[in-house]
């Protein structure tokens, strides 16, 4: 296993220890900038709206997400596993 892979594995293991929303908040506030947290939240909201069948235009207007990022979220929702499993 390469160093970066081991580091990512360590990150996932730390995240798996989270039990409450408060745990998530304090860890992510230490790990990420507020803009990174907001960007992740924006992607989750966009995925929810896509799953509901909302249009790109409405999602962009509501979330202020870029069209490029929304396109990536859409591809992940269609072909990935994470959004499908957790949203």
N, C-alpha and C positions, 0 to 999 in steps of 0.2 A: 504494500500500500504506500503510495506517495505521501509526502508530508501534507500537501494541500488536502488530499482525500482524508487523511487522519484528522486534520483540523475541522473539516466539514462534519465528519462523523462525531467529533467531540461537541460541536455546536448542536447537532441534532439530539445528542444525549442530554445536553443541558436543557434544551427546549422540552424534551419528554418529561422532565422533572416538574414542569409547571402544573399546578393544580387549580389555580383560581385566576380570575380575570386580573386581580391585583398582582399576582405573581407575574403574569404576562406583562402588565404595565411597567412594573419596576425593572424587569429584565430588559424589555425592549427599549425603555428609556435610557438604559445604560449602554445597550448595544448599538442603537441607531440614533441618527439625528431626528428631530421632530419632522423634518421634511421627508425622510425615508419612511417613517411610520405613516405619515399622511399619504404618501404614494402607494404604500401597500394597502392601506384602507381604501383608497380610491379604486384600486384594481379589484378588490373584493366586492365593493359596491357595484362596479361596472359588470362584473361576472354575474352578480345577482340579477341585475337589470336585463342583461342579455338572456339569462335563463328564463326570465319572465316574458321574453319576446319583444322587449323595447327596441326601438330603432337606434342606430348609431347616433343620429342627430339628437335625439332626446337624451341619450346617455351622456353625450359630450356636453350638452347644455346643462344637465343636472349635476354632473360630477366634475366638469372642467378637465376631463382626461384628454390627452392628445389622441388624435386619430390613429397614430402609429402604435401607441400603447394599447388603445382599445382593440386594434387589429390583433395584437399579440395575445391579449386576454381572450379574444374570440377564438383564436386558433388553439389556445390551451384548453379552453372550455370544450371545444369539439374533439380534440385529439389527445389531450393530456388526461391525467388521472386525478390530480389533486382537487381541482375545482369540482369535478363531478362527484368526488367522494365526500367533500366537506361543505359544499354550498348547495 
